[in-house]
């Protein structure tokens, strides 16, 4: 068996630290973008609300808008809420979107936001350095780098970042950047502080090609569940804001002005959860096949196996309830959040406090 390359392992830890730093700055940039965009929209709304300054404000807004798509709504003053609950967006007198980040389809629209562009660039930089950290960790151990909780968390954080960046190619989810980067940083901190594990060879039970198949798909499914968790949280906040405005009130969460409607967030989250559910189903099946090869049985009611099945049941219930029982809105969002909390419980509490055949995957 090849010896451990401890020099590469040290480089991996250095790269991980640099990636965390880049993600932290990106998190701050995304947060600044939310605050700045909220203030800009509020200022333009205030100007257009005054008849004598409507024309200059309109000219200023249009001058700063660089449109890459269409989808303007009928003219309105302030947020326009339709009967189906969708937020059509805030528009000027000509029906052109003003300072709008994403429409209902989450396409790129509105004014250029330099802080958001910087945040995305920093996230790309962080992901590249993070990739170097994960790859050097694997090269140092001469195996795939997800044999323990430290490696699972760091690899999972990388997959979350990569999936988020890939989705950004087609959908403007930059409003989600603050939450996504926060979750990535939490995963990296949990790995570094909670599960610090030196580079080592795998135990015999993990020395199988099923490790690559089973764990890689589980990581990808978990990354997608992380995105939908963030979207569900924003959906709840946006739904509360929409309810208050319909009732004639106001909301103090100004950054939600650049977030799509709760219905739009729910629809997109549902599609991502459907894909993640298929991947999680494969994870469950692959784990059973691997268990038969390693321990001579497909299912043994081990704690890890039970909670993997519980996660499957929760998301199956979510998809079924929304598709056939009409569980939409906040109920669907809460089901999605509960499903993700089960994922977190499975990969933290179960690994640390419950003994079983999967205990080797804990720390």
Helices and strands as residue ranges (DSSP letters): H 6-48, G 51-53, H 54-64, H 114-141, H 149-168, G 174-176, H 177-189, I 190-194, G 204-206, H 209-246, G 254-258, H 262-295, H 303-324, H 330-347, H 349-353, G 359-361
